[in-house]
Amino acid sequence: MAKGQERSSNWLVVPQAAQALDQMKFEIAQELGIQIPADGYMGFIASRDNGAIGGNITRRLVQMAEQQLAGQTGMTR
């Protein structure tokens, strides 16, 4: 697939979260010692590295959700 073209069917439920998710991606990549190209194109990064970034993003988002849910009292079903 050519640079700049995406076939991803992934979409954000809250589009305003895109910038925060990108920031999280760069922070996690830096923590893992993975260099993301300045243009943001991830196609030349090893699948293992991309998976590590995505896995850490998921782990962090789940942790954030758990903390938010734990802080709520009187939840109803």
C-alpha positions in Angstrom: 0.0 0.0 0.0 1.3 3.4 -0.9 2.4 5.9 1.7 -0.4 8.0 2.9 -3.1 5.5 2.0 -4.9 3.7 4.7 -7.2 0.7 4.5 -7.8 0.6 8.2 -11.4 0.0 9.3 -10.6 1.4 12.7 -12.3 4.6 13.7 -12.5 6.6 16.9 -15.8 6.7 18.8 -14.6 10.1 20.1 -12.7 11.8 17.2 -11.4 14.5 19.6 -9.3 11.8 21.3 -7.1 11.4 18.3 -4.5 13.9 19.4 -4.3 12.4 22.9 -3.9 8.9 21.5 -1.1 10.1 19.1 0.7 11.7 22.0 0.4 8.5 24.0 1.8 6.5 21.1 4.9 8.8 20.9 5.4 8.6 24.7 5.2 4.9 24.8 7.5 4.5 21.8 10.0 6.7 23.5 9.7 4.7 26.7 10.4 1.5 24.7 13.3 3.1 22.8 11.5 2.9 19.4 12.1 5.7 17.0 9.0 6.9 15.2 9.7 8.7 11.9 9.0 12.4 11.9 6.4 12.0 9.2 4.5 9.6 11.5 4.5 6.8 8.9 4.7 3.5 10.8 5.0 1.2 7.8 8.7 0.6 8.1 8.7 -0.2 11.8 8.9 -3.9 12.7 5.6 -5.6 13.4 7.0 -6.6 16.8 7.7 -3.0 17.7 4.3 -1.8 16.5 2.7 -4.6 18.5 4.6 -3.5 21.6 3.4 0.0 21.2 -0.2 -1.0 20.6 -0.2 -3.5 23.5 1.2 -0.8 25.9 -1.5 1.7 24.7 -4.2 -0.9 25.4 -2.7 -1.7 28.8 -2.6 2.0 29.7 -6.1 2.7 28.5 -7.6 -0.2 30.4 -5.7 1.0 33.5 -7.2 4.5 33.1 -10.7 3.1 32.7 -10.3 0.9 35.7 -9.2 3.8 37.8 -12.1 5.9 36.5 -14.6 3.2 37.3 -13.1 2.6 40.8 -13.6 6.2 41.5 -17.3 6.1 40.8 -19.6 5.3 43.6 -23.2 4.3 43.5 -23.0 2.8 40.0 -26.3 1.2 38.8 -26.8 -1.4 36.1 
